[in-house]
Amino acid sequence: MKYFHGRLEEINGEREYSYDYLIKAKSLEEASQRLIAEASGFYGTDAMPVSGTDDAFEFFNGEIFVRVDSIGQTTKAQFIKHMLQKYEI
């Protein structure tokens, strides 16, 4: 098994958020599928795929937008270091 760092982006009105995930998977393809599944179920089962994409979804008649922002291979240590750098003040 390998580790992957995936990030989702949420646009909710005038606000934007990003969410980081440490994904344990056999391959980048499997990790990507798991992150897309997470995006599609972010607000439950009422996701509407955004036309022309396979990794972006709209919820509540387009009021909220969630998409896969990035994904790449990492290690647990690198992921933890990234999270500490991101959130430490």
PyMOL Python script that loads the backbone (N, CA, C, O; Angstrom):
from pymol import cmd

cmd.read_pdbstr("""\
ATOM      1  N   MET A   1       0.836  -1.179   0.000  1.00  0.00           N
ATOM      2  CA  MET A   1       0.000   0.000   0.000  1.00  0.00           C
ATOM      3  C   MET A   1       0.883   1.245   0.000  1.00  0.00           C
ATOM      4  O   MET A   1       1.983   1.261   0.552  1.00  0.00           O
ATOM      5  N   LYS A   2       0.361   2.274  -0.635  1.00  0.00           N
ATOM      6  CA  LYS A   2       1.044   3.563  -0.719  1.00  0.00           C
ATOM      7  C   LYS A   2       0.143   4.618  -0.092  1.00  0.00           C
ATOM      8  O   LYS A   2      -1.034   4.375   0.176  1.00  0.00           O
ATOM      9  N   TYR A   3       0.718   5.792   0.134  1.00  0.00           N
ATOM     10  CA  TYR A   3      -0.043   6.919   0.662  1.00  0.00           C
ATOM     11  C   TYR A   3      -0.088   8.033  -0.377  1.00  0.00           C
ATOM     12  O   TYR A   3       0.877   8.276  -1.103  1.00  0.00           O
ATOM     13  N   PHE A   4      -1.250   8.708  -0.428  1.00  0.00           N
ATOM     14  CA  PHE A   4      -1.464   9.804  -1.358  1.00  0.00           C
ATOM     15  C   PHE A   4      -2.069  10.971  -0.600  1.00  0.00           C
ATOM     16  O   PHE A   4      -2.878  10.789   0.310  1.00  0.00           O
ATOM     17  N   HIS A   5      -1.668  12.165  -0.987  1.00  0.00           N
ATOM     18  CA  HIS A   5      -2.221  13.399  -0.414  1.00  0.00           C
ATOM     19  C   HIS A   5      -3.229  13.935  -1.418  1.00  0.00           C
ATOM     20  O   HIS A   5      -2.874  14.319  -2.532  1.00  0.00           O
ATOM     21  N   GLY A   6      -4.483  13.953  -1.009  1.00  0.00           N
ATOM     22  CA  GLY A   6      -5.532  14.485  -1.866  1.00  0.00           C
ATOM     23  C   GLY A   6      -6.120  15.731  -1.256  1.00  0.00           C
ATOM     24  O   GLY A   6      -6.197  15.858  -0.034  1.00  0.00           O
ATOM     25  N   ARG A   7      -6.536  16.649  -2.101  1.00  0.00           N
ATOM     26  CA  ARG A   7      -7.138  17.896  -1.622  1.00  0.00           C
ATOM     27  C   ARG A   7      -8.433  18.159  -2.392  1.00  0.00           C
ATOM     28  O   ARG A   7      -8.474  18.077  -3.620  1.00  0.00           O
ATOM     29  N   LEU A   8      -9.491  18.477  -1.638  1.00  0.00           N
ATOM     30  CA  LEU A   8     -10.753  18.903  -2.232  1.00  0.00           C
ATOM     31  C   LEU A   8     -10.910  20.396  -2.030  1.00  0.00           C
ATOM     32  O   LEU A   8     -10.456  20.952  -1.030  1.00  0.00           O
ATOM     33  N   GLU A   9     -11.559  21.039  -2.991  1.00  0.00           N
ATOM     34  CA  GLU A   9     -11.883  22.460  -2.891  1.00  0.00           C
ATOM     35  C   GLU A   9     -13.396  22.585  -2.840  1.00  0.00           C
ATOM     36  O   GLU A   9     -14.108  21.958  -3.624  1.00  0.00           O
ATOM     37  N   GLU A  10     -13.876  23.390  -1.922  1.00  0.00           N
ATOM     38  CA  GLU A  10     -15.308  23.669  -1.801  1.00  0.00           C
ATOM     39  C   GLU A  10     -15.518  25.165  -2.006  1.00  0.00           C
ATOM     40  O   GLU A  10     -14.831  25.983  -1.395  1.00  0.00           O
ATOM     41  N   ILE A  11     -16.460  25.516  -2.859  1.00  0.00           N
ATOM     42  CA  ILE A  11     -16.856  26.913  -3.036  1.00  0.00           C
ATOM     43  C   ILE A  11     -18.303  27.003  -2.593  1.00  0.00           C
ATOM     44  O   ILE A  11     -19.188  26.371  -3.170  1.00  0.00           O
ATOM     45  N   ASN A  12     -18.526  27.797  -1.562  1.00  0.00           N
ATOM     46  CA  ASN A  12     -19.816  27.886  -0.912  1.00  0.00           C
ATOM     47  C   ASN A  12     -20.177  29.366  -0.817  1.00  0.00           C
ATOM     48  O   ASN A  12     -19.782  30.054   0.124  1.00  0.00           O
ATOM     49  N   GLY A  13     -20.920  29.836  -1.789  1.00  0.00           N
ATOM     50  CA  GLY A  13     -21.214  31.263  -1.844  1.00  0.00           C
ATOM     51  C   GLY A  13     -19.944  32.019  -2.184  1.00  0.00           C
ATOM     52  O   GLY A  13     -19.298  31.730  -3.191  1.00  0.00           O
ATOM     53  N   GLU A  14     -19.589  32.967  -1.368  1.00  0.00           N
ATOM     54  CA  GLU A  14     -18.374  33.757  -1.596  1.00  0.00           C
ATOM     55  C   GLU A  14     -17.172  33.184  -0.864  1.00  0.00           C
ATOM     56  O   GLU A  14     -16.097  33.784  -0.890  1.00  0.00           O
ATOM     57  N   ARG A  15     -17.325  32.051  -0.219  1.00  0.00           N
ATOM     58  CA  ARG A  15     -16.245  31.454   0.564  1.00  0.00           C
ATOM     59  C   ARG A  15     -15.675  30.230  -0.138  1.00  0.00           C
ATOM     60  O   ARG A  15     -16.388  29.485  -0.811  1.00  0.00           O
ATOM     61  N   GLU A  16     -14.371  30.043   0.037  1.00  0.00           N
ATOM     62  CA  GLU A  16     -13.687  28.882  -0.518  1.00  0.00           C
ATOM     63  C   GLU A  16     -12.943  28.178   0.600  1.00  0.00           C
ATOM     64  O   GLU A  16     -12.343  28.815   1.466  1.00  0.00           O
ATOM     65  N   TYR A  17     -12.992  26.855   0.568  1.00  0.00           N
ATOM     66  CA  TYR A  17     -12.331  26.038   1.571  1.00  0.00           C
ATOM     67  C   TYR A  17     -11.542  24.940   0.866  1.00  0.00           C
ATOM     68  O   TYR A  17     -11.874  24.544  -0.252  1.00  0.00           O
ATOM     69  N   SER A  18     -10.493  24.451   1.531  1.00  0.00           N
ATOM     70  CA  SER A  18      -9.796  23.278   1.017  1.00  0.00           C
ATOM     71  C   SER A  18      -9.683  22.264   2.145  1.00  0.00           C
ATOM     72  O   SER A  18      -9.549  22.624   3.315  1.00  0.00           O
ATOM     73  N   TYR A  19      -9.738  20.991   1.774  1.00  0.00           N
ATOM     74  CA  TYR A  19      -9.702  19.890   2.726  1.00  0.00           C
ATOM     75  C   TYR A  19      -8.632  18.907   2.279  1.00  0.00           C
ATOM     76  O   TYR A  19      -8.615  18.483   1.124  1.00  0.00           O
ATOM     77  N   ASP A  20      -7.750  18.550   3.182  1.00  0.00           N
ATOM     78  CA  ASP A  20      -6.655  17.638   2.884  1.00  0.00           C
ATOM     79  C   ASP A  20      -6.984  16.242   3.403  1.00  0.00           C
ATOM     80  O   ASP A  20      -7.552  16.086   4.484  1.00  0.00           O
ATOM     81  N   TYR A  21      -6.618  15.231   2.616  1.00  0.00           N
ATOM     82  CA  TYR A  21      -6.861  13.840   2.973  1.00  0.00           C
ATOM     83  C   TYR A  21      -5.594  13.029   2.776  1.00  0.00           C
ATOM     84  O   TYR A  21      -4.876  13.217   1.794  1.00  0.00           O
ATOM     85  N   LEU A  22      -5.319  12.132   3.702  1.00  0.00           N
ATOM     86  CA  LEU A  22      -4.274  11.137   3.541  1.00  0.00           C
ATOM     87  C   LEU A  22      -4.987   9.864   3.116  1.00  0.00           C
ATOM     88  O   LEU A  22      -5.785   9.308   3.870  1.00  0.00           O
ATOM     89  N   ILE A  23      -4.699   9.412   1.916  1.00  0.00           N
ATOM     90  CA  ILE A  23      -5.406   8.285   1.324  1.00  0.00           C
ATOM     91  C   ILE A  23      -4.453   7.100   1.212  1.00  0.00           C
ATOM     92  O   ILE A  23      -3.375   7.220   0.630  1.00  0.00           O
ATOM     93  N   LYS A  24      -4.845   5.969   1.762  1.00  0.00           N
ATOM     94  CA  LYS A  24      -4.064   4.737   1.668  1.00  0.00           C
ATOM     95  C   LYS A  24      -4.664   3.918   0.529  1.00  0.00           C
ATOM     96  O   LYS A  24      -5.829   3.527   0.592  1.00  0.00           O
ATOM     97  N   ALA A  25      -3.879   3.659  -0.503  1.00  0.00           N
ATOM     98  CA  ALA A  25      -4.377   2.948  -1.676  1.00  0.00           C
ATOM     99  C   ALA A  25      -3.233   2.214  -2.367  1.00  0.00           C
ATOM    100  O   ALA A  25      -2.061   2.469  -2.090  1.00  0.00           O
ATOM    101  N   LYS A  26      -3.586   1.305  -3.265  1.00  0.00           N
ATOM    102  CA  LYS A  26      -2.584   0.538  -4.003  1.00  0.00           C
ATOM    103  C   LYS A  26      -1.975   1.327  -5.152  1.00  0.00           C
ATOM    104  O   LYS A  26      -0.840   1.073  -5.553  1.00  0.00           O
ATOM    105  N   SER A  27      -2.737   2.294  -5.686  1.00  0.00           N
ATOM    106  CA  SER A  27      -2.263   3.044  -6.857  1.00  0.00           C
ATOM    107  C   SER A  27      -2.858   4.442  -6.858  1.00  0.00           C
ATOM    108  O   SER A  27      -3.802   4.733  -6.123  1.00  0.00           O
ATOM    109  N   LEU A  28      -2.290   5.304  -7.698  1.00  0.00           N
ATOM    110  CA  LEU A  28      -2.823   6.653  -7.859  1.00  0.00           C
ATOM    111  C   LEU A  28      -4.248   6.605  -8.382  1.00  0.00           C
ATOM    112  O   LEU A  28      -5.086   7.410  -7.976  1.00  0.00           O
ATOM    113  N   GLU A  29      -4.530   5.668  -9.279  1.00  0.00           N
ATOM    114  CA  GLU A  29      -5.878   5.543  -9.836  1.00  0.00           C
ATOM    115  C   GLU A  29      -6.890   5.208  -8.747  1.00  0.00           C
ATOM    116  O   GLU A  29      -7.973   5.793  -8.703  1.00  0.00           O
ATOM    117  N   GLU A  30      -6.540   4.261  -7.862  1.00  0.00           N
ATOM    118  CA  GLU A  30      -7.441   3.898  -6.763  1.00  0.00           C
ATOM    119  C   GLU A  30      -7.631   5.078  -5.811  1.00  0.00           C
ATOM    120  O   GLU A  30      -8.747   5.348  -5.368  1.00  0.00           O
ATOM    121  N   ALA A  31      -6.546   5.775  -5.499  1.00  0.00           N
ATOM    122  CA  ALA A  31      -6.635   6.948  -4.623  1.00  0.00           C
ATOM    123  C   ALA A  31      -7.511   8.029  -5.251  1.00  0.00           C
ATOM    124  O   ALA A  31      -8.319   8.653  -4.563  1.00  0.00           O
ATOM    125  N   SER A  32      -7.352   8.250  -6.549  1.00  0.00           N
ATOM    126  CA  SER A  32      -8.173   9.243  -7.253  1.00  0.00           C
ATOM    127  C   SER A  32      -9.644   8.871  -7.198  1.00  0.00           C
ATOM    128  O   SER A  32     -10.495   9.728  -6.962  1.00  0.00           O
ATOM    129  N   GLN A  33      -9.948   7.603  -7.415  1.00  0.00           N
ATOM    130  CA  GLN A  33     -11.341   7.146  -7.354  1.00  0.00           C
ATOM    131  C   GLN A  33     -11.938   7.368  -5.972  1.00  0.00           C
ATOM    132  O   GLN A  33     -13.096   7.765  -5.845  1.00  0.00           O
ATOM    133  N   ARG A  34     -11.144   7.112  -4.938  1.00  0.00           N
ATOM    134  CA  ARG A  34     -11.635   7.302  -3.573  1.00  0.00           C
ATOM    135  C   ARG A  34     -11.867   8.780  -3.279  1.00  0.00           C
ATOM    136  O   ARG A  34     -12.833   9.129  -2.599  1.00  0.00           O
ATOM    137  N   LEU A  35     -10.993   9.652  -3.782  1.00  0.00           N
ATOM    138  CA  LEU A  35     -11.156  11.090  -3.562  1.00  0.00           C
ATOM    139  C   LEU A  35     -12.352  11.627  -4.342  1.00  0.00           C
ATOM    140  O   LEU A  35     -13.085  12.478  -3.836  1.00  0.00           O
ATOM    141  N   ILE A  36     -12.557  11.146  -5.559  1.00  0.00           N
ATOM    142  CA  ILE A  36     -13.741  11.542  -6.336  1.00  0.00           C
ATOM    143  C   ILE A  36     -15.012  11.090  -5.635  1.00  0.00           C
ATOM    144  O   ILE A  36     -15.995  11.829  -5.598  1.00  0.00           O
ATOM    145  N   ALA A  37     -15.003   9.872  -5.072  1.00  0.00           N
ATOM    146  CA  ALA A  37     -16.168   9.385  -4.326  1.00  0.00           C
ATOM    147  C   ALA A  37     -16.439  10.278  -3.115  1.00  0.00           C
ATOM    148  O   ALA A  37     -17.593  10.567  -2.799  1.00  0.00           O
ATOM    149  N   GLU A  38     -15.380  10.713  -2.443  1.00  0.00           N
ATOM    150  CA  GLU A  38     -15.531  11.624  -1.304  1.00  0.00           C
ATOM    151  C   GLU A  38     -16.141  12.951  -1.762  1.00  0.00           C
ATOM    152  O   GLU A  38     -17.029  13.483  -1.096  1.00  0.00           O
ATOM    153  N   ALA A  39     -15.678  13.482  -2.875  1.00  0.00           N
ATOM    154  CA  ALA A  39     -16.215  14.744  -3.403  1.00  0.00           C
ATOM    155  C   ALA A  39     -17.686  14.592  -3.766  1.00  0.00           C
ATOM    156  O   ALA A  39     -18.491  15.477  -3.479  1.00  0.00           O
ATOM    157  N   SER A  40     -18.037  13.484  -4.392  1.00  0.00           N
ATOM    158  CA  SER A  40     -19.417  13.294  -4.845  1.00  0.00           C
ATOM    159  C   SER A  40     -20.387  13.106  -3.690  1.00  0.00           C
ATOM    160  O   SER A  40     -21.583  13.352  -3.849  1.00  0.00           O
ATOM    161  N   GLY A  41     -19.900  12.678  -2.536  1.00  0.00           N
ATOM    162  CA  GLY A  41     -20.762  12.484  -1.386  1.00  0.00           C
ATOM    163  C   GLY A  41     -20.555  13.520  -0.300  1.00  0.00           C
ATOM    164  O   GLY A  41     -20.993  13.327   0.835  1.00  0.00           O
ATOM    165  N   PHE A  42     -19.892  14.614  -0.633  1.00  0.00           N
ATOM    166  CA  PHE A  42     -19.512  15.615   0.353  1.00  0.00           C
ATOM    167  C   PHE A  42     -20.708  16.152   1.125  1.00  0.00           C
ATOM    168  O   PHE A  42     -20.617  16.367   2.333  1.00  0.00           O
ATOM    169  N   TYR A  43     -21.826  16.369   0.444  1.00  0.00           N
ATOM    170  CA  TYR A  43     -23.046  16.864   1.088  1.00  0.00           C
ATOM    171  C   TYR A  43     -24.175  15.863   0.971  1.00  0.00           C
ATOM    172  O   TYR A  43     -25.342  16.250   0.915  1.00  0.00           O
ATOM    173  N   GLY A  44     -23.854  14.605   0.932  1.00  0.00           N
ATOM    174  CA  GLY A  44     -24.881  13.577   0.834  1.00  0.00           C
ATOM    175  C   GLY A  44     -24.976  13.028  -0.573  1.00  0.00           C
ATOM    176  O   GLY A  44     -24.009  13.067  -1.334  1.00  0.00           O
ATOM    177  N   THR A  45     -26.129  12.525  -0.909  1.00  0.00           N
ATOM    178  CA  THR A  45     -26.305  11.810  -2.168  1.00  0.00           C
ATOM    179  C   THR A  45     -26.920  12.649  -3.278  1.00  0.00           C
ATOM    180  O   THR A  45     -27.246  12.107  -4.334  1.00  0.00           O
ATOM    181  N   ASP A  46     -27.087  13.930  -3.081  1.00  0.00           N
ATOM    182  CA  ASP A  46     -27.739  14.782  -4.085  1.00  0.00           C
ATOM    183  C   ASP A  46     -26.756  15.495  -4.999  1.00  0.00           C
ATOM    184  O   ASP A  46     -27.042  16.596  -5.467  1.00  0.00           O
ATOM    185  N   ALA A  47     -25.614  14.895  -5.259  1.00  0.00           N
ATOM    186  CA  ALA A  47     -24.594  15.534  -6.090  1.00  0.00           C
ATOM    187  C   ALA A  47     -25.017  15.531  -7.549  1.00  0.00           C
ATOM    188  O   ALA A  47     -25.574  14.555  -8.052  1.00  0.00           O
ATOM    189  N   MET A  48     -24.743  16.636  -8.212  1.00  0.00           N
ATOM    190  CA  MET A  48     -24.944  16.749  -9.658  1.00  0.00           C
ATOM    191  C   MET A  48     -23.563  16.927 -10.278  1.00  0.00           C
ATOM    192  O   MET A  48     -22.904  17.934 -10.017  1.00  0.00           O
ATOM    193  N   PRO A  49     -23.104  15.973 -11.096  1.00  0.00           N
ATOM    194  CA  PRO A  49     -21.791  16.146 -11.739  1.00  0.00           C
ATOM    195  C   PRO A  49     -21.765  17.408 -12.590  1.00  0.00           C
ATOM    196  O   PRO A  49     -22.743  17.730 -13.264  1.00  0.00           O
ATOM    197  N   VAL A  50     -20.655  18.113 -12.558  1.00  0.00           N
ATOM    198  CA  VAL A  50     -20.485  19.295 -13.389  1.00  0.00           C
ATOM    199  C   VAL A  50     -20.193  18.820 -14.804  1.00  0.00           C
ATOM    200  O   VAL A  50     -19.314  17.984 -15.015  1.00  0.00           O
ATOM    201  N   SER A  51     -20.919  19.345 -15.759  1.00  0.00           N
ATOM    202  CA  SER A  51     -20.781  18.933 -17.158  1.00  0.00           C
ATOM    203  C   SER A  51     -19.335  19.053 -17.637  1.00  0.00           C
ATOM    204  O   SER A  51     -18.679  20.071 -17.415  1.00  0.00           O
ATOM    205  N   GLY A  52     -18.852  18.004 -18.293  1.00  0.00           N
ATOM    206  CA  GLY A  52     -17.515  18.031 -18.866  1.00  0.00           C
ATOM    207  C   GLY A  52     -16.413  17.629 -17.905  1.00  0.00           C
ATOM    208  O   GLY A  52     -15.239  17.658 -18.274  1.00  0.00           O
ATOM    209  N   THR A  53     -16.763  17.252 -16.671  1.00  0.00           N
ATOM    210  CA  THR A  53     -15.754  16.838 -15.696  1.00  0.00           C
ATOM    211  C   THR A  53     -16.157  15.506 -15.081  1.00  0.00           C
ATOM    212  O   THR A  53     -17.321  15.107 -15.138  1.00  0.00           O
ATOM    213  N   ASP A  54     -15.193  14.831 -14.500  1.00  0.00           N
ATOM    214  CA  ASP A  54     -15.521  13.625 -13.738  1.00  0.00           C
ATOM    215  C   ASP A  54     -15.091  13.754 -12.289  1.00  0.00           C
ATOM    216  O   ASP A  54     -15.144  12.781 -11.536  1.00  0.00           O
ATOM    217  N   ASP A  55     -14.662  14.955 -11.886  1.00  0.00           N
ATOM    218  CA  ASP A  55     -14.180  15.142 -10.519  1.00  0.00           C
ATOM    219  C   ASP A  55     -14.706  16.409  -9.863  1.00  0.00           C
ATOM    220  O   ASP A  55     -14.099  16.906  -8.914  1.00  0.00           O
ATOM    221  N   ALA A  56     -15.833  16.946 -10.352  1.00  0.00           N
ATOM    222  CA  ALA A  56     -16.436  18.148  -9.783  1.00  0.00           C
ATOM    223  C   ALA A  56     -17.950  17.952  -9.680  1.00  0.00           C
ATOM    224  O   ALA A  56     -18.580  17.367 -10.561  1.00  0.00           O
ATOM    225  N   PHE A  57     -18.516  18.457  -8.581  1.00  0.00           N
ATOM    226  CA  PHE A  57     -19.924  18.215  -8.298  1.00  0.00           C
ATOM    227  C   PHE A  57     -20.572  19.464  -7.725  1.00  0.00           C
ATOM    228  O   PHE A  57     -19.932  20.257  -7.034  1.00  0.00           O
ATOM    229  N   GLU A  58     -21.858  19.622  -8.027  1.00  0.00           N
ATOM    230  CA  GLU A  58     -22.644  20.725  -7.488  1.00  0.00           C
ATOM    231  C   GLU A  58     -23.694  20.161  -6.539  1.00  0.00           C
ATOM    232  O   GLU A  58     -24.206  19.060  -6.742  1.00  0.00           O
ATOM    233  N   PHE A  59     -24.004  20.922  -5.511  1.00  0.00           N
ATOM    234  CA  PHE A  59     -25.008  20.539  -4.535  1.00  0.00           C
ATOM    235  C   PHE A  59     -25.980  21.698  -4.339  1.00  0.00           C
ATOM    236  O   PHE A  59     -25.629  22.858  -4.554  1.00  0.00           O
ATOM    237  N   PHE A  60     -27.194  21.375  -3.932  1.00  0.00           N
ATOM    238  CA  PHE A  60     -28.217  22.375  -3.635  1.00  0.00           C
ATOM    239  C   PHE A  60     -28.429  23.311  -4.819  1.00  0.00           C
ATOM    240  O   PHE A  60     -28.356  24.533  -4.684  1.00  0.00           O
ATOM    241  N   ASN A  61     -28.694  22.715  -5.981  1.00  0.00           N
ATOM    242  CA  ASN A  61     -28.959  23.456  -7.219  1.00  0.00           C
ATOM    243  C   ASN A  61     -27.819  24.388  -7.592  1.00  0.00           C
ATOM    244  O   ASN A  61     -28.050  25.496  -8.075  1.00  0.00           O
ATOM    245  N   GLY A  62     -26.602  23.945  -7.372  1.00  0.00           N
ATOM    246  CA  GLY A  62     -25.431  24.712  -7.782  1.00  0.00           C
ATOM    247  C   GLY A  62     -24.946  25.732  -6.776  1.00  0.00           C
ATOM    248  O   GLY A  62     -24.012  26.481  -7.062  1.00  0.00           O
ATOM    249  N   GLU A  63     -25.560  25.779  -5.597  1.00  0.00           N
ATOM    250  CA  GLU A  63     -25.131  26.753  -4.592  1.00  0.00           C
ATOM    251  C   GLU A  63     -23.758  26.410  -4.015  1.00  0.00           C
ATOM    252  O   GLU A  63     -23.016  27.294  -3.588  1.00  0.00           O
ATOM    253  N   ILE A  64     -23.431  25.120  -4.007  1.00  0.00           N
ATOM    254  CA  ILE A  64     -22.147  24.665  -3.468  1.00  0.00           C
ATOM    255  C   ILE A  64     -21.455  23.821  -4.527  1.00  0.00           C
ATOM    256  O   ILE A  64     -22.082  22.979  -5.171  1.00  0.00           O
ATOM    257  N   PHE A  65     -20.167  24.050  -4.701  1.00  0.00           N
ATOM    258  CA  PHE A  65     -19.347  23.381  -5.702  1.00  0.00           C
ATOM    259  C   PHE A  65     -18.194  22.688  -4.981  1.00  0.00           C
ATOM    260  O   PHE A  65     -17.496  23.321  -4.189  1.00  0.00           O
ATOM    261  N   VAL A  66     -17.985  21.398  -5.243  1.00  0.00           N
ATOM    262  CA  VAL A  66     -16.881  20.642  -4.650  1.00  0.00           C
ATOM    263  C   VAL A  66     -16.145  19.936  -5.778  1.00  0.00           C
ATOM    264  O   VAL A  66     -16.760  19.285  -6.623  1.00  0.00           O
ATOM    265  N   ARG A  67     -14.793  20.072  -5.783  1.00  0.00           N
ATOM    266  CA  ARG A  67     -14.008  19.416  -6.822  1.00  0.00           C
ATOM    267  C   ARG A  67     -12.690  18.908  -6.257  1.00  0.00           C
ATOM    268  O   ARG A  67     -12.210  19.374  -5.224  1.00  0.00           O
ATOM    269  N   VAL A  68     -12.125  17.944  -6.961  1.00  0.00           N
ATOM    270  CA  VAL A  68     -10.792  17.464  -6.632  1.00  0.00           C
ATOM    271  C   VAL A  68      -9.814  18.536  -7.073  1.00  0.00           C
ATOM    272  O   VAL A  68      -9.764  18.894  -8.249  1.00  0.00           O
ATOM    273  N   ASP A  69      -9.042  19.046  -6.137  1.00  0.00           N
ATOM    274  CA  ASP A  69      -8.075  20.106  -6.429  1.00  0.00           C
ATOM    275  C   ASP A  69      -6.733  19.512  -6.835  1.00  0.00           C
ATOM    276  O   ASP A  69      -6.113  19.973  -7.793  1.00  0.00           O
ATOM    277  N   SER A  70      -6.280  18.485  -6.108  1.00  0.00           N
ATOM    278  CA  SER A  70      -5.001  17.861  -6.443  1.00  0.00           C
ATOM    279  C   SER A  70      -4.885  16.521  -5.740  1.00  0.00           C
ATOM    280  O   SER A  70      -5.580  16.246  -4.762  1.00  0.00           O
ATOM    281  N   ILE A  71      -3.985  15.689  -6.267  1.00  0.00           N
ATOM    282  CA  ILE A  71      -3.680  14.417  -5.632  1.00  0.00           C
ATOM    283  C   ILE A  71      -2.290  13.999  -6.071  1.00  0.00           C
ATOM    284  O   ILE A  71      -1.916  14.177  -7.230  1.00  0.00           O
ATOM    285  N   GLY A  72      -1.529  13.445  -5.146  1.00  0.00           N
ATOM    286  CA  GLY A  72      -0.187  12.990  -5.462  1.00  0.00           C
ATOM    287  C   GLY A  72       0.333  12.068  -4.380  1.00  0.00           C
ATOM    288  O   GLY A  72      -0.164  12.073  -3.254  1.00  0.00           O
ATOM    289  N   GLN A  73       1.329  11.283  -4.726  1.00  0.00           N
ATOM    290  CA  GLN A  73       1.895  10.333  -3.779  1.00  0.00           C
ATOM    291  C   GLN A  73       2.676  11.062  -2.697  1.00  0.00           C
ATOM    292  O   GLN A  73       3.302  12.090  -2.957  1.00  0.00           O
ATOM    293  N   THR A  74       2.635  10.524  -1.483  1.00  0.00           N
ATOM    294  CA  THR A  74       3.326  11.108  -0.341  1.00  0.00           C
ATOM    295  C   THR A  74       3.692  10.000   0.633  1.00  0.00           C
ATOM    296  O   THR A  74       3.538   8.818   0.328  1.00  0.00           O
ATOM    297  N   THR A  75       4.166  10.381   1.784  1.00  0.00           N
ATOM    298  CA  THR A  75       4.372   9.470   2.904  1.00  0.00           C
ATOM    299  C   THR A  75       3.607  10.028   4.092  1.00  0.00           C
ATOM    300  O   THR A  75       3.202  11.191   4.085  1.00  0.00           O
ATOM    301  N   LYS A  76       3.406   9.193   5.122  1.00  0.00           N
ATOM    302  CA  LYS A  76       2.747   9.698   6.322  1.00  0.00           C
ATOM    303  C   LYS A  76       3.536  10.864   6.914  1.00  0.00           C
ATOM    304  O   LYS A  76       2.962  11.877   7.313  1.00  0.00           O
ATOM    305  N   ALA A  77       4.845  10.707   6.964  1.00  0.00           N
ATOM    306  CA  ALA A  77       5.693  11.758   7.550  1.00  0.00           C
ATOM    307  C   ALA A  77       5.592  13.057   6.760  1.00  0.00           C
ATOM    308  O   ALA A  77       5.484  14.129   7.356  1.00  0.00           O
ATOM    309  N   GLN A  78       5.624  12.983   5.429  1.00  0.00           N
ATOM    310  CA  GLN A  78       5.512  14.190   4.605  1.00  0.00           C
ATOM    311  C   GLN A  78       4.146  14.843   4.796  1.00  0.00           C
ATOM    312  O   GLN A  78       4.049  16.067   4.878  1.00  0.00           O
ATOM    313  N   PHE A  79       3.094  14.032   4.867  1.00  0.00           N
ATOM    314  CA  PHE A  79       1.741  14.553   5.050  1.00  0.00           C
ATOM    315  C   PHE A  79       1.629  15.278   6.396  1.00  0.00           C
ATOM    316  O   PHE A  79       1.096  16.386   6.465  1.00  0.00           O
ATOM    317  N   ILE A  80       2.125  14.658   7.448  1.00  0.00           N
ATOM    318  CA  ILE A  80       2.081  15.272   8.772  1.00  0.00           C
ATOM    319  C   ILE A  80       2.882  16.568   8.789  1.00  0.00           C
ATOM    320  O   ILE A  80       2.431  17.567   9.349  1.00  0.00           O
ATOM    321  N   LYS A  81       4.059  16.561   8.185  1.00  0.00           N
ATOM    322  CA  LYS A  81       4.880  17.773   8.112  1.00  0.00           C
ATOM    323  C   LYS A  81       4.123  18.880   7.373  1.00  0.00           C
ATOM    324  O   LYS A  81       4.124  20.030   7.811  1.00  0.00           O
ATOM    325  N   HIS A  82       3.481  18.536   6.260  1.00  0.00           N
ATOM    326  CA  HIS A  82       2.707  19.515   5.490  1.00  0.00           C
ATOM    327  C   HIS A  82       1.573  20.091   6.336  1.00  0.00           C
ATOM    328  O   HIS A  82       1.350  21.302   6.332  1.00  0.00           O
ATOM    329  N   MET A  83       0.859  19.235   7.059  1.00  0.00           N
ATOM    330  CA  MET A  83      -0.255  19.706   7.894  1.00  0.00           C
ATOM    331  C   MET A  83       0.251  20.613   9.009  1.00  0.00           C
ATOM    332  O   MET A  83      -0.374  21.630   9.309  1.00  0.00           O
ATOM    333  N   LEU A  84       1.371  20.257   9.622  1.00  0.00           N
ATOM    334  CA  LEU A  84       1.928  21.109  10.676  1.00  0.00           C
ATOM    335  C   LEU A  84       2.346  22.468  10.119  1.00  0.00           C
ATOM    336  O   LEU A  84       2.100  23.499  10.744  1.00  0.00           O
ATOM    337  N   GLN A  85       2.971  22.469   8.958  1.00  0.00           N
ATOM    338  CA  GLN A  85       3.378  23.745   8.343  1.00  0.00           C
ATOM    339  C   GLN A  85       2.173  24.581   7.946  1.00  0.00           C
ATOM    340  O   GLN A  85       2.199  25.808   8.044  1.00  0.00           O
ATOM    341  N   LYS A  86       1.122  23.916   7.500  1.00  0.00           N
ATOM    342  CA  LYS A  86      -0.071  24.615   7.041  1.00  0.00           C
ATOM    343  C   LYS A  86      -0.833  25.270   8.200  1.00  0.00           C
ATOM    344  O   LYS A  86      -1.359  26.373   8.052  1.00  0.00           O
ATOM    345  N   TYR A  87      -0.892  24.595   9.344  1.00  0.00           N
ATOM    346  CA  TYR A  87      -1.756  25.055  10.422  1.00  0.00           C
ATOM    347  C   TYR A  87      -1.021  25.644  11.622  1.00  0.00           C
ATOM    348  O   TYR A  87      -1.665  26.202  12.511  1.00  0.00           O
ATOM    349  N   GLU A  88       0.283  25.539  11.675  1.00  0.00           N
ATOM    350  CA  GLU A  88       1.002  26.071  12.819  1.00  0.00           C
ATOM    351  C   GLU A  88       1.142  27.590  12.703  1.00  0.00           C
ATOM    352  O   GLU A  88       1.510  28.113  11.652  1.00  0.00           O
ATOM    353  N   ILE A  89       0.843  28.283  13.794  1.00  0.00           N
ATOM    354  CA  ILE A  89       1.023  29.740  13.811  1.00  0.00           C
ATOM    355  C   ILE A  89       1.946  30.120  14.949  1.00  0.00           C
ATOM    356  O   ILE A  89       2.232  31.301  15.144  1.00  0.00           O
TER     357      ILE A  89
END
""", "prot")
cmd.dss("prot")
cmd.show_as("cartoon", "prot")
cmd.util.cbc("prot")
cmd.orient("prot")
